[in-house]
Amino acid sequence: MAHRERMGWADLFRFGRQDIAALHKTWFAYFLTFVVWFNMAPLATTIVESSGLSAAQLKLLALCNVALTSPSRFVIGMLTDRFGPRRIFSGIMVAMSLPCFVFAFSDSYTQMLASRLILSMVGTGFVVGMHMTSLWFKPRDIGFAQGVEAGLGNWGASIAAILLPVAALNVSGSWRYAAAASGLVMLLYGLYYRAAITDGPAFAACRAPVRNSAIEVCTWRDMISAILWTIPVTGVLGVVVWKLSASGFLSAGAALAAYAVIAAVVFFHALRIFRFNYPLLKKGVPDADRYRFADVGALCLCYGASFGAELGVISMLPQFFEKNFSLTPQLAGLVGASFAFMNFFSRAFGGYISERSPSKRGAVLVFLAGIAVSFGLMGLIEPSWPLWLAVGVTILCALFVTGACGATYTIVPLVKRRMTGHITGYVGAFGGIGAVLYLTAYTFVSDSQFFHIMGAGALFTFVFCVFFLREPSGAFSQEYQITGGGKAVLKGRTLARGNWGRQ
């Protein structure tokens, strides 16, 4: 699989290469999970008309649709390290088709609510897809490959917005059949994916130990950091419970019980991190096996400021343009979809720039600065603006937001190679955390203030990364090579025999 030149756009059409074939199979799996994940929003009007739901009930369904994404991404990252992305991705597609069918043919609001809550876990496909791609490509090509995979995969939300209403109104005549069809396609592809791909040539070397159910750290300080950064993964559900309680959908007793369960899970995760790492730290971690957890925390914030903001913007942008520029719902939806449509180009562009810049860390900082500035500009949009200018600012913002996602995940697989699933789970979870926090804030502020809040989040992340994010070792290496002395060398760094996959 070694090749001299960096991977480029032309390589995407070399279907005879195993890594390229794996990339295409994986982005399509990711794409289908996003079609199913966002198959409710474009059918919302039809669902309300046929089911008699209120606006409050519909908003609650939308909230449940992202509620379990963050904690489940965290868990799926661990399982991917243990069992490999092929099995886990196939299992996600097959298992999540079931709540999709339940939602499609539900005959009560309770069934719809429960099925959307469970179906929010289908968003974990992102974590597995990123891990699979990292196993097939070398460090210098990971950014571009993951940008293509995530860019095309995220298109699932936009394609669902375009095709599902047509399928519901012009083909099947029912939103139920349209929603169920998306689940059926994902189910069949999940079965195909299990047999059509392997975990890549690097999985055997990068596979984490069987006993590793918690993230491994290298210092006592990092263990405390890992516990603190783990708290929001499950703790963010407290925000969801609070909103449900404030809306009258949960009694005070039920809310207290939910808070107690969330607190217990947070404590369990903290205890597991401590119990796993205590004997390792007491024994001492070899220098060749060390990494900085501060880098993981910085990348978590980066993804919260980028992907979290993307989910927030996509959720309100059509209504924003319809209200401020008197557009028809169809045209407003098309303008809003342009933000998500930028994913293919700008996600890959973010990885492309990161690979070719003198510093991957510097590329991330540039994109974060761009997010802060462009959201500041979006907060200035007024109805008096020409429509083309408002759309131009929106596309500029989408370029930086989605590009930052690609640049962030260029670094993720390079922090500690054998724990890519764990780290991907952490970082991916903070994308959902960012979305929940931003959308919660949106219920209290105006549109312009909402844009400014997301810009402030990016600015805070920029400052944090200046102090705590470091350039990953071996970030521009083409190969992991074994020297004649039986040692592995990665950009001039020598590691012990058998440990090259650990970096």
C-alpha positions as CSV (number, residue, x, y, z in Angstrom):
1,M,0.0,0.0,0.0
2,A,3.0,2.2,0.1
3,H,3.2,5.0,-2.5
4,R,5.6,7.9,-2.9
5,E,3.2,10.7,-3.7
6,R,0.6,12.1,-1.3
7,M,-2.9,10.9,-1.9
8,G,-5.0,13.2,-4.1
9,W,-8.4,13.5,-5.8
10,A,-7.4,11.3,-8.7
11,D,-6.6,8.4,-6.3
12,L,-10.3,8.3,-5.4
13,F,-11.0,6.6,-8.7
14,R,-8.4,3.9,-8.4
15,F,-10.9,1.3,-7.3
16,G,-8.4,-1.5,-7.7
17,R,-6.5,-0.3,-4.6
18,Q,-7.7,-2.0,-1.4
19,D,-7.4,1.2,0.7
20,I,-9.5,3.2,-1.8
21,A,-12.1,0.4,-2.0
22,A,-12.3,0.4,1.8
23,L,-12.7,4.1,1.8
24,H,-15.7,4.0,-0.6
25,K,-17.4,1.2,1.3
26,T,-17.0,3.0,4.6
27,W,-18.1,6.4,3.5
28,F,-21.3,4.9,2.1
29,A,-22.0,3.1,5.4
30,Y,-21.5,6.4,7.2
31,F,-23.7,8.1,4.7
32,L,-26.6,5.6,5.3
33,T,-26.4,6.0,9.1
34,F,-26.8,9.8,8.6
35,V,-29.7,9.3,6.3
36,V,-31.5,7.3,9.0
37,W,-30.4,9.6,11.8
38,F,-31.9,12.6,10.0
39,N,-34.9,10.9,8.3
40,M,-37.3,12.7,10.7
41,A,-36.6,16.4,10.1
42,P,-37.5,16.6,6.4
43,L,-40.7,14.6,7.1
44,A,-41.7,16.7,10.1
45,T,-44.5,18.6,8.5
46,T,-46.1,15.4,7.1
47,I,-45.6,13.6,10.5
48,V,-47.4,16.5,12.3
49,E,-50.3,16.5,9.8
50,S,-50.8,12.7,9.9
51,S,-50.1,12.1,13.6
52,G,-51.6,15.2,15.2
53,L,-48.4,16.0,17.1
54,S,-48.0,19.4,18.7
55,A,-45.0,21.7,18.1
56,A,-43.7,20.9,21.6
57,Q,-43.9,17.2,21.0
58,L,-42.0,17.5,17.7
59,K,-39.3,19.5,19.4
60,L,-39.0,16.9,22.1
61,L,-38.5,14.2,19.4
62,A,-35.8,16.3,17.8
63,L,-34.0,16.6,21.2
64,C,-34.3,12.9,21.8
65,N,-32.8,12.3,18.4
66,V,-29.4,13.6,19.6
67,A,-29.7,12.7,23.3
68,L,-27.7,9.5,23.4
69,T,-25.2,10.3,20.7
70,S,-22.4,11.6,22.9
71,P,-22.3,8.8,25.5
72,S,-22.8,6.1,22.9
73,R,-20.0,7.4,20.8
74,F,-17.8,7.2,23.8
75,V,-18.7,3.6,24.4
76,I,-18.5,2.6,20.8
77,G,-15.0,4.0,20.6
78,M,-13.9,1.5,23.2
79,L,-15.7,-1.4,21.6
80,T,-14.1,-0.5,18.2
81,D,-10.7,-0.8,19.8
82,R,-11.6,-4.2,21.2
83,F,-13.5,-5.9,18.4
84,G,-12.5,-3.9,15.3
85,P,-14.5,-1.4,13.2
86,R,-15.8,-3.9,10.7
87,R,-17.9,-5.9,13.3
88,I,-19.0,-2.8,15.2
89,F,-20.1,-0.8,12.1
90,S,-22.0,-3.7,10.7
91,G,-23.6,-4.3,14.1
92,I,-24.7,-0.6,14.4
93,M,-26.3,-0.6,11.0
94,V,-28.2,-3.9,11.7
95,A,-29.2,-3.0,15.2
96,M,-30.3,0.6,14.6
97,S,-32.6,-0.5,11.7
98,L,-34.9,-1.9,14.3
99,P,-35.8,1.4,16.1
100,C,-36.1,3.0,12.7
101,F,-38.8,0.5,11.8
102,V,-40.5,1.0,15.2
103,F,-40.5,4.8,14.6
104,A,-41.9,4.4,11.1
105,F,-44.8,2.2,12.2
106,S,-45.4,3.5,15.7
107,D,-49.0,4.0,16.7
108,S,-48.4,6.1,19.8
109,Y,-46.3,9.1,20.8
110,T,-44.5,7.0,23.5
111,Q,-43.3,4.6,20.8
112,M,-42.1,7.4,18.7
113,L,-40.3,9.1,21.6
114,A,-38.6,5.8,22.7
115,S,-37.5,4.8,19.2
116,R,-36.0,8.3,18.4
117,L,-34.1,8.1,21.7
118,I,-32.6,4.8,20.9
119,L,-32.1,5.8,17.3
120,S,-29.9,8.7,18.4
121,M,-27.2,6.0,18.8
122,V,-26.9,5.6,15.1
123,G,-24.8,8.7,15.1
124,T,-21.9,6.5,16.4
125,G,-21.3,5.4,12.9
126,F,-19.1,8.4,12.5
127,V,-16.6,7.2,15.2
128,V,-16.3,3.7,13.7
129,G,-15.9,5.1,10.2
130,M,-13.1,7.4,11.3
131,H,-11.3,4.5,13.0
132,M,-11.7,2.3,9.9
133,T,-10.2,4.9,7.6
134,S,-7.3,5.5,10.0
135,L,-6.4,1.8,9.8
136,W,-6.2,1.8,6.0
137,F,-4.1,4.9,5.4
138,K,-0.7,6.1,6.4
139,P,-0.2,9.2,8.6
140,R,0.4,11.6,5.7
141,D,-2.8,10.6,3.9
142,I,-5.1,10.2,6.9
143,G,-6.4,13.8,6.8
144,F,-7.4,13.7,3.2
145,A,-8.9,10.2,3.4
146,Q,-10.9,11.0,6.5
147,G,-12.0,14.3,5.1
148,V,-13.5,12.5,2.0
149,E,-15.1,9.9,4.2
150,A,-16.7,12.3,6.6
151,G,-17.6,14.8,3.9
152,L,-19.5,12.3,1.8
153,G,-20.9,10.6,4.9
154,N,-22.3,13.9,6.2
155,W,-24.1,14.4,2.9
156,G,-26.6,11.8,4.2
157,A,-28.4,14.5,6.2
158,S,-28.7,16.7,3.0
159,I,-29.7,13.8,0.8
160,A,-32.3,12.7,3.3
161,A,-33.7,16.3,3.3
162,I,-34.0,16.2,-0.5
163,L,-35.1,12.6,-1.3
164,L,-37.3,11.5,1.7
165,P,-40.1,14.1,1.1
166,V,-40.2,13.1,-2.6
167,A,-40.3,9.4,-1.5
168,A,-43.1,10.1,1.0
169,L,-45.3,12.4,-1.1
170,N,-44.7,11.2,-4.7
171,V,-43.6,7.6,-4.5
172,S,-44.9,5.7,-1.5
173,G,-47.6,8.2,-0.4
174,S,-46.7,7.8,3.2
175,W,-43.9,9.2,5.4
176,R,-43.9,5.8,7.2
177,Y,-42.8,3.9,4.2
178,A,-40.2,6.5,3.3
179,A,-38.7,6.3,6.8
180,A,-38.8,2.5,6.9
181,A,-37.1,2.3,3.5
182,S,-34.1,4.2,4.8
183,G,-33.8,1.7,7.6
184,L,-34.2,-1.3,5.3
185,V,-31.4,-0.1,3.0
186,M,-29.1,0.5,6.0
187,L,-29.9,-3.0,7.3
188,L,-29.1,-4.7,4.0
189,Y,-25.9,-2.7,3.6
190,G,-24.9,-3.6,7.2
191,L,-25.0,-7.3,6.3
192,Y,-23.0,-6.7,3.2
193,Y,-20.4,-4.5,5.0
194,R,-19.6,-7.3,7.4
195,A,-18.5,-9.6,4.5
196,A,-17.1,-7.0,2.1
197,I,-14.3,-5.4,4.1
198,T,-11.6,-6.2,6.7
199,D,-10.2,-4.1,9.5
200,G,-7.2,-3.0,7.5
201,P,-3.5,-3.9,7.6
202,A,-2.9,-1.9,10.8
203,F,-5.5,-3.3,13.1
204,A,-3.5,-6.2,14.5
205,A,-0.7,-3.8,15.5
206,C,-3.0,-1.1,16.8
207,R,-5.4,-3.3,18.7
208,A,-5.7,-2.5,22.3
209,P,-5.4,-5.1,25.1
210,V,-8.6,-7.1,25.8
211,R,-8.8,-5.8,29.4
212,N,-8.7,-2.2,28.3
213,S,-12.2,-1.0,28.9
214,A,-11.1,2.5,29.9
215,I,-8.8,5.0,28.3
216,E,-5.2,4.5,29.2
217,V,-3.2,7.4,30.5
218,C,0.5,8.0,31.3
219,T,0.6,10.3,34.4
220,W,-1.4,10.8,37.5
221,R,-2.2,14.3,36.3
222,D,-3.6,12.9,33.0
223,M,-5.7,10.4,35.0
224,I,-7.4,13.3,36.7
225,S,-7.8,15.1,33.4
226,A,-9.3,12.0,31.8
227,I,-11.9,11.8,34.6
228,L,-12.8,15.4,34.3
229,W,-13.1,15.2,30.5
230,T,-15.3,12.1,30.8
231,I,-17.9,13.8,33.1
232,P,-19.6,15.8,30.2
233,V,-19.9,12.7,28.0
234,T,-22.7,11.3,30.2
235,G,-23.3,14.5,32.3
236,V,-24.7,16.3,29.2
237,L,-27.8,14.1,29.6
238,G,-28.5,16.2,32.6
239,V,-29.2,19.1,30.3
240,V,-31.6,17.0,28.3
241,V,-33.4,15.8,31.5
242,W,-33.6,19.4,32.6
243,K,-35.2,20.5,29.4
244,L,-37.7,17.6,29.5
245,S,-38.6,18.5,33.0
246,A,-39.0,22.2,32.3
247,S,-41.2,21.3,29.3
248,G,-43.5,19.2,31.5
249,F,-42.7,15.9,30.0
250,L,-40.9,14.6,33.1
251,S,-42.3,14.8,36.7
252,A,-40.0,16.1,39.4
253,G,-39.6,12.6,40.8
254,A,-38.7,11.1,37.4
255,A,-36.2,14.0,36.8
256,L,-34.5,13.3,40.2
257,A,-34.3,9.6,39.4
258,A,-32.8,10.4,36.0
259,Y,-30.2,12.8,37.6
260,A,-29.3,10.0,40.1
261,V,-28.8,7.5,37.3
262,I,-26.6,10.0,35.3
263,A,-24.6,10.7,38.4
264,A,-24.1,7.0,39.0
265,V,-22.9,6.4,35.5
266,V,-20.5,9.4,35.7
267,F,-19.1,7.9,39.0
268,F,-18.8,4.5,37.4
269,H,-16.8,5.8,34.4
270,A,-14.5,7.8,36.8
271,L,-14.0,4.7,39.0
272,R,-13.2,2.5,35.9
273,I,-10.6,5.0,34.7
274,F,-9.0,5.0,38.2
275,R,-9.1,1.2,38.6
276,F,-7.6,0.5,35.2
277,N,-4.8,3.1,35.3
278,Y,-3.8,2.9,39.0
279,P,-1.7,-0.3,38.7
280,L,-0.2,0.9,35.4
281,L,0.8,4.3,36.8
282,K,2.1,2.7,40.0
283,K,4.3,0.4,37.8
284,G,5.4,3.3,35.5
285,V,4.7,3.9,31.8
286,P,7.7,3.5,29.4
287,D,8.7,6.7,27.7
288,A,8.1,5.1,24.3
289,D,4.4,4.5,25.2
290,R,3.6,7.9,26.5
291,Y,1.2,10.5,25.1
292,R,-0.4,13.7,26.4
293,F,-4.1,13.6,27.4
294,A,-4.1,17.4,27.1
295,D,-4.0,16.9,23.3
296,V,-7.2,14.7,23.6
297,G,-8.9,17.5,25.6
298,A,-7.9,20.1,23.1
299,L,-9.2,18.0,20.2
300,C,-12.5,17.4,22.1
301,L,-13.0,21.2,22.3
302,C,-12.1,21.6,18.6
303,Y,-14.8,19.1,17.5
304,G,-17.4,20.6,19.9
305,A,-16.7,24.0,18.3
306,S,-16.9,22.7,14.8
307,F,-19.2,19.7,14.4
308,G,-21.3,20.8,17.4
309,A,-21.7,24.2,15.8
310,E,-22.6,22.5,12.4
311,L,-25.4,20.5,14.0
312,G,-26.7,23.7,15.7
313,V,-26.7,25.7,12.5
314,I,-28.3,23.0,10.4
315,S,-31.1,22.8,12.9
316,M,-32.1,26.5,12.5
317,L,-30.7,27.8,9.2
318,P,-33.8,27.2,7.0
319,Q,-36.1,28.9,9.4
320,F,-33.6,31.8,9.7
321,F,-33.6,32.5,5.9
322,E,-37.3,32.0,5.6
323,K,-38.0,34.4,8.3
324,N,-35.4,37.1,7.5
325,F,-35.6,37.1,3.7
326,S,-39.2,36.0,3.0
327,L,-38.2,32.9,1.1
328,T,-40.5,30.0,0.4
329,P,-40.0,26.9,2.6
330,Q,-38.5,25.0,-0.3
331,L,-36.0,27.7,-1.2
332,A,-35.1,28.3,2.4
333,G,-34.5,24.6,2.8
334,L,-32.3,24.6,-0.2
335,V,-30.2,27.5,1.1
336,G,-30.0,25.8,4.5
337,A,-28.9,22.6,3.0
338,S,-26.0,24.4,1.3
339,F,-24.2,24.4,4.7
340,A,-24.3,20.6,4.9
341,F,-23.5,20.2,1.2
342,M,-20.2,22.0,1.9
343,N,-19.1,18.9,3.8
344,F,-17.7,16.9,0.9
345,F,-15.5,19.7,-0.3
346,S,-14.5,21.5,2.9
347,R,-14.0,18.4,5.1
348,A,-11.6,17.0,2.6
349,F,-10.2,20.5,2.1
350,G,-9.5,20.7,5.9
351,G,-7.6,17.4,5.8
352,Y,-5.8,18.4,2.6
353,I,-4.6,21.7,4.0
354,S,-3.6,20.1,7.3
355,E,-1.4,17.6,5.4
356,R,0.3,20.2,3.3
357,S,0.8,22.9,5.9
358,P,4.0,23.1,7.9
359,S,2.0,22.3,11.0
360,K,-1.2,20.3,11.5
361,R,-1.7,22.2,14.8
362,G,-1.4,25.5,12.9
363,A,-4.0,24.4,10.4
364,V,-6.5,23.7,13.2
365,L,-5.8,27.1,14.7
366,V,-6.4,28.8,11.4
367,F,-9.8,27.1,11.0
368,L,-10.8,27.9,14.5
369,A,-10.0,31.5,14.0
370,G,-12.1,31.4,10.8
371,I,-15.0,29.9,12.6
372,A,-14.9,32.7,15.2
373,V,-14.8,35.5,12.6
374,S,-17.4,34.0,10.2
375,F,-19.9,33.4,13.0
376,G,-19.3,36.9,14.0
377,L,-20.2,38.0,10.5
378,M,-23.3,35.8,10.5
379,G,-24.5,37.5,13.7
380,L,-24.5,40.7,11.7
381,I,-26.8,39.5,9.0
382,E,-30.0,41.5,8.7
383,P,-33.0,41.4,6.4
384,S,-31.6,44.6,4.7
385,W,-28.7,42.6,3.4
386,P,-28.7,41.3,-0.2
387,L,-29.6,37.6,-0.2
388,W,-26.4,36.8,-2.2
389,L,-24.2,38.4,0.5
390,A,-26.0,36.5,3.3
391,V,-25.6,33.2,1.4
392,G,-22.0,34.0,0.7
393,V,-21.2,34.6,4.4
394,T,-23.0,31.4,5.3
395,I,-21.0,29.4,2.8
396,L,-17.8,31.0,4.1
397,C,-18.8,30.0,7.6
398,A,-19.5,26.4,6.4
399,L,-16.1,26.3,4.8
400,F,-14.4,27.0,8.1
401,V,-16.7,24.9,10.3
402,T,-16.6,21.7,8.3
403,G,-13.0,22.3,7.3
404,A,-12.1,22.4,11.0
405,C,-13.8,19.0,11.4
406,G,-11.4,17.5,8.8
407,A,-8.3,19.2,10.2
408,T,-9.2,18.0,13.7
409,Y,-9.5,14.4,12.7
410,T,-6.2,14.6,10.8
411,I,-4.6,14.7,14.3
412,V,-6.8,12.3,16.2
413,P,-5.3,9.0,14.9
414,L,-1.8,10.3,15.5
415,V,-2.1,11.1,19.3
416,K,-1.8,7.4,20.3
417,R,-2.2,5.0,17.5
418,R,-3.3,1.8,19.3
419,M,-6.1,3.8,21.1
420,T,-7.5,5.5,18.1
421,G,-11.0,4.1,18.9
422,H,-11.0,5.5,22.4
423,I,-9.7,8.9,21.4
424,T,-12.1,9.0,18.4
425,G,-14.9,8.2,20.8
426,Y,-14.0,11.0,23.2
427,V,-13.6,13.6,20.4
428,G,-16.7,12.5,18.6
429,A,-18.7,12.6,21.8
430,F,-17.8,16.3,22.2
431,G,-19.4,17.0,18.9
432,G,-22.7,15.9,20.3
433,I,-22.0,17.7,23.5
434,G,-21.4,20.9,21.7
435,A,-24.6,20.4,19.7
436,V,-26.7,19.9,22.8
437,L,-25.2,22.9,24.6
438,Y,-25.6,25.2,21.6
439,L,-29.1,24.2,20.9
440,T,-30.1,24.5,24.6
441,A,-28.6,28.1,24.5
442,Y,-30.6,28.7,21.3
443,T,-33.9,28.3,23.2
444,F,-33.0,31.5,25.3
445,V,-31.4,33.8,22.7
446,S,-32.1,35.4,19.3
447,D,-30.6,34.2,16.0
448,S,-27.8,36.8,16.0
449,Q,-26.9,36.0,19.6
450,F,-26.8,32.3,18.8
451,F,-24.3,32.9,16.0
452,H,-22.2,35.0,18.4
453,I,-22.3,32.3,21.1
454,M,-20.9,29.8,18.6
455,G,-18.2,32.2,17.5
456,A,-17.3,32.8,21.2
457,G,-17.0,29.0,21.6
458,A,-14.6,28.8,18.7
459,L,-12.5,31.7,20.1
460,F,-12.3,30.1,23.5
461,T,-11.2,26.8,21.8
462,F,-8.6,28.7,19.8
463,V,-7.0,30.1,23.0
464,F,-7.1,26.7,24.7
465,C,-5.4,25.1,21.8
466,V,-2.6,27.7,21.7
467,F,-1.6,26.7,25.1
468,F,-2.4,22.9,25.3
469,L,-2.4,21.4,21.8
470,R,1.0,20.2,20.5
471,E,2.1,19.0,17.1
472,P,1.8,15.2,16.9
473,S,4.9,13.2,16.5
474,G,5.3,11.7,13.0
475,A,2.5,13.7,11.6
476,F,4.0,13.8,8.1
477,S,5.5,10.3,7.9
478,Q,4.6,8.2,4.9
479,E,5.4,4.8,6.4
480,Y,6.0,3.0,9.6
481,Q,9.3,1.2,8.9
482,I,11.1,-1.7,10.6
483,T,14.9,-1.2,10.7
484,G,17.5,-3.9,10.4
485,G,17.9,-4.0,14.2
486,G,14.2,-5.0,14.6
487,K,13.1,-1.6,15.8
488,A,10.4,0.7,14.3
489,V,11.2,4.2,13.3
490,L,8.5,6.9,12.9
491,K,10.0,10.2,11.7
492,G,13.3,9.5,13.3
493,R,11.8,8.3,16.6
494,T,12.8,4.7,17.7
495,L,10.3,2.5,19.5
496,A,10.7,-0.9,21.0
497,R,10.1,-4.0,18.9
498,G,6.4,-4.8,18.7
499,N,5.3,-1.3,19.9
500,W,5.3,0.6,16.6
501,G,1.5,0.3,16.4
502,R,1.2,1.8,19.9
503,Q,2.2,5.3,18.9
